[in-house]
Amino acid sequence: MRHWLMKSEPDECSIDDLAAAPDQTVPWVGVRNFQARNFMRNDMRVGDGVLFYHSSCAVPGVYGLAKVASEAYPDASQFDPASKYHDAKSTPEHPRWYHVDVKLVRKTRVLTLAEMRETPELASMIVLKRGNRLSITPLTDAEWQAVNALL
């Protein structure tokens, strides 16, 4: 099993939105970065662990635990001209963008970005690297275990 940190802006999809969703599961739509898409399409497997991370908010950090609940499949928002995620170069025959479904495991206390930066065991996390903008990053087993110990 692999582990991932997946960032979502709370006004797009918060941990509370995930908790309130049918079967506490949401499609992780709107990823428009090739590396993040490749993580979902090529590397994620059903059952992989997810740190649900809020970004672009007053208190960024880990707000809960989730798991990958589906294999990757085409993100339908790329085909919808009314969607802010529309991609005119993408077709149903040749989709460019994929996503997975994510299912809530549990809400947690908030593990803030500041607290993560102060934890030596987490120093190698990609999310803590200066200039990192990826919405999805892999975690090592040691990083996963260290975060879970703090939650």
N, C-alpha and C positions, 0 to 999 in steps of 0.2 A: 504494500500500500504506500502511496505517495501522499505528500502533504502540500497544501497550497495556502497562500494568503491571497484573498480576493477583495479588492477595494470597491466600495460602492459609496456614492454620495448619498447621504440619508434622504435628500429630497427626491432622489431617483428610485432607490429601493433601500429602506432601512431594515435593521434587524427586526423592528416591530412589524414592518410590512411583510417580511418573511414569516414571522410568527402568525400573522393573520391570514396568510395566503391559503388557498385550498391545499390540504395535505401538507401544509407548511413547506411548500416547494415553489420555487420560481425559476423561470428561464433566465439565464444570465445574459440578457440581450444588450446590444449596442457596443460591443467591443469592436473597435476599429483600429487596432494595432496588430500588425502581422505576428509579432512574437507572442503576444498574449493569445491571439487566435490559435497559433500553432500549439501552445501549451494545452488549450482545450481540445483541439482537433486531434493532436498526435499523442499526447502524453497522459491526459486525465483518464481515469478509470472509475467506474461506479464503485462507490465506497471510499474513495480517497477522502482524507480529512481536509477541512477548509477552516481557516481563520477568517471570520466575517469581519472586515475592517471598514470603518467609516472614514472617508477622506473628505477634504474640502468642507470642513465643519468646525465649529468652535473647539471641540475636543476630539481630534483624530485618535483612532486606536482600534483595538480589537473589542468588539461588542458581543461576540458569540462564536459558537462552534457550529459548523454545518458539515455536510458531506456531499460529494458529487453523486447525483441521483440518476444520471442518464449518460449514455455515450453522447458524443458530440453530434449535432445535427444542424442543418442550415438555419441561420437566424432569419426569420421571415421579415423582420423589419427592414432588411436591405432591399426588398422588392417593393416596398410601400412608398410611393412618391410623397405621401403626406407625413411620413415619419422623419424625425430629425436624424435617423440612422440610415435613411435611404442611400443606396449606392447605385448610380445609374449604370455603372460598368458591370454590375452583377446581374445574372439571370438565373432563373430556377434550374436551367440546364447546367449552368456553370457558376454556382454560388461562390462568392469570395469569403463570406463571413459565416462562422459557425459559433455555436454556444452549447453549453451543457445546462442541465437543470441542477439546482442546488437545493438541498433539503436541510431544514433546521435540525440540529442535534439539541442545542440548548443555548439560551441567552446566558451571558456571563456578566460578571462585574466588568467595568470598562478598564482595559489595560491600555493606558494612554501611550501615545507615541513618546512622550517625555520619559515615562517610566521604562519603556522598552529601551530607549537610548541609554539609560542608566544601568542596564542589566548586562554585565560582561558576557554572559552566556548567549546573548542575542546580537553581539557586535557584528557577526557575519551576515545577518539578515539583509537581503537585498533591499527591502523597504527602507532600511536605515541608511543606505548609501546616498550620499549627496547626488542630486541630479536624477535620481531614479523616478521615472514617471509611469512605469508599467502598472497596469491595474491588476495583473495576475503575476505572482512570482512563486517559484517553488521554494519549499522549506526543507532543510535537512531534518533527519529524525531527531537530532539533538536540539535544534531550534523548536521543533514541534513540542518536544517533551518539556523544554524550559518554559515555553509560553503556558502550556497546560499546568505546570507546577505553580505558576503565578496567578492563574485564574482561580 
